[in-house]
Amino acid sequence: MGRRIDYYNDPNAPKANSLVPSVNVVVTNDNGEILMIRRTDNENWALPGGAIDLGESIAEAAVRETKEETGIDCEITGLVGLYSDPKHLIHYTSNDEVRQEFSVLLTARPTGGTPQPSDESREVAWVPTDKATTRTMDRSMRLRITHYLGDSTKPIIA
């Protein structure tokens, strides 16, 4: 399996060769904890999410990716923001794809399932909000969680 390497405003980063719409999901339980994964491709903590496949909506992709990566079923409840910063590049070494960031950040509530790791997630955990940004993660993921915790009344466009 290849690795994922995130670059931000790095003059030595490879040039982007793709733009893939993706989604991340802030799933919160009744205790206010956030569902997070520790990725297998870079060991960073992240919100569940991934690419939107042809033939599916943003919400369908969010529900599918959350289930695949965490074992948790969810229902989409809202929008936090849109992230398309061309300075954030994601290099997948398995196929040398270098994506420019393009992600929709949604909120959701769990409707069933049991937390369990997958091929993409080494660990799955419900994390208290005051600990969510203290884990090892890419700056873009920390920014998304910070935006969610900021409880803005308008979607973030970044």
N, C-alpha and C positions, 0 to 999 in steps of 0.2 A: 504494500500500500504506500502511496506517495504521501508527501507532507503538504501542509498548507502553510504558506509564509505570507504574512501581512506586511505591507509597506505603507508608510504614510509620508508623503512629501519627501521622498528619498530619491536624490538624483541618480543613485546607483541601482534603482529598481528596474526590472525589465519593463519594456513597453507593453501596455495593455493590448491584447489581441481579441478580447471579447467583452460583451456586455450582456449579462444574464439576469433577468428580473428574479429577485429572490424575496423571501419573507422571513422575518423573525417574530417570535411570539412571546409576550410576557404573560405567562399563565400564573394566576395567583389563587391560592386556596383560601378557605374560610379563616385561616389564621393570619392571612396577609402575607404569607411566604411566597417567594418567587421560585418557579420551577427552572432549574438550571442543569446543564450538562457539562462534563469535562470531556472535551473533544479527543478523539483518538489520533487525529492527524497533526495536532500541535500541542496537546496537553493543556490548552487554555480552557477556562470556564467560559460558557456562553449561554445565551438563550437558545432554545431549540429553533430550528429553521433550516431553510435550504431553497433550492431553485424551484421556480414555478414551472411545472411541466406543461407542454402543449395540451390543450383541451381541458385545463382546469382553471378555476378562478383563484384569485388571491386567497380567499377564505378557505377554499378546498385544499390548496397547497399548505396553508398554515396548519390546518387540522391534520393532514396526512403527515407532514414533517414532524409535528409534535408527537404523534402516535409512534412513528417509526423510530425516533431518537430517544423517547422517554417511556413508552408504554402507556402514556396517559391520553385519554380521549378528552377533547375540549370543545367548547363552543366559543366562537369569536364574539367579543363584546365591544370592541372599539378600535380606533386608530390613534397611535402615538405620533407617527411621522413617516416621512420619506427621506431616504439617505442615498445621495448620488454624488458624493464628493469625488471628483476625478483624481484627487491627490491620494486617495486610498485605493491601493491595488492589492489583489489577492492572487498569489502564484500557487497553482496546483502542480506540484512537481511530477505527478504520475503521467500527465499528458502535456506538460509545459504550457498549460492555459494560464493566461494572466488576465484576470477580470478587473474591469473598473467597477467599483462599488455601485450597486443599484438595489436597494432593499427597502421593503415596506415593513414597518414595525407595528404590529397589532397587539391588542390585549385580548385575553380569553379567561374563561373560568373552566376548571376541570369538571367533567361529567362522568368519569369512570376510569377504570384501568388501575394498574399498579406500577409504580416507578421501577423501571428495569433498564439496564444498559443495552446497547446495540452495537453494531459494527462501527457506528459513528460516534458513540458515546461510551467512554470508559466508566463514568459515574453519572448517576442521576440523583439530584437532591432537591428538597424543598429548603430554600435558603431564606432566613429572616432578612427583611429589607435593609436593616442596618449593617448587614454583613455582605450584601449582594455585590457591592463594588470593591470589596477588600480582597477578593480572590484574584489569582493570576488570570488576566485576560487581555485581549487586544484593546487598544485605546478606543476603537470604534464601538466595541461592545459596551465598554464602560460608559461611553457617551450616550448610547441608547438607553441604558438602565438609568442613568442620571436624568435624562429627559423624562422617562416614565415617572420616576420618583418626584420630579419637579411638579407634576400634576398640572401642566399647562392646560388652559381651556381651549387652545387652538393647536392643530397639528404642527409639528416641527417640520420644516423643509430645510434640509441640510445637504 
